[in-house]
Amino acid sequence: MSEHIGLDVTDGVGVITLQRPEKLNAVTTAMSTQLLQLVAALDDRDDVRVLVLTGQGERSFCVGSDIGEVDGYADPWHFRNRRDYCDAIRALRLPVIAAVNGYAYGGGLELALSCDIRLASTTASFAAAEIKLGWIGGGGVSALLSANVSATNAALLLLTGEPVGATDALQMGLVSRLHEPSELSEAALTLAHSIAARPPIAAQSAKANLTAARSMGLEAAIQYEREMQAICMGTQDAAEGRRAFAEKRTPTFIGR
């Protein structure tokens, strides 16, 4: 892709890597633009069913925006209207797995929270660190933390800015599983290939249902789920799933 954004696609799984380890994978404006362009293209590719997002090196997943660029905005209004890398990840129809291999601080925490599933290294740590510098996160951290951890733990992270380690993150519900640093990448790929083997339309519909459940009332969310179920039931993949079940074989899904 570019010097600072890497993409590798193998057997239906795309791996996006932030490649700026000398700056702890801090995201520049140019990197944000590249991510926005990349994810728009990936959603339309038939050869990609699942994405893994990670950072290069063992020290850091991502520490958020490059602070050195913040003063480059003309005024707070232009800063408010910036094209945000977290928005790019949340906009994906494809399922996304975060492989958090080190620091996930500030916008890096928001980036991880923007993914659907989070796996972490035992050496990873997480922090909503912006408050220590005089501001708060703007990539969805409040809403996303509230959807994933208890109110008291969300407040603890947001009001102190202090990091929590991998074990505490697991107990809070920030991540699903922990792995040794040397095993994290393989674990993320194994999970991604497992999801990639599922019917793509159903997988993307399941993700859309989860998003709807967070933003709709109960009855509306259930009705939305039912509509998405009906769409899935009309696909070739659903017919293949029923045939394979009857014939006691592994189904082959084509995304149609």
Secondary structure, 3 states (H helix, E strand, C coil): CCCCEEEEEECEEEEEEECCHHHCCCECHHHHHHHHHHHHHHCCCCCEEEEEEEECCCCEEECCECHHHHHHCCCHHHHHCCCCHHHHHHCCCCCEEEEECCEEECHHHHHHHCCCEEEEECCCEEECHHHHHCCCCCCCHHHHHHHHCCHHHHHHHHHHCCCEEHHHHHHHCCCCEEECHHHHHHHHHHHHHHHHCCCHHHHHHHHHHHHHHHHCCHHHHHHHHHHHHHHHHCCHHHHHHHHHHHHCCCCCCCCC
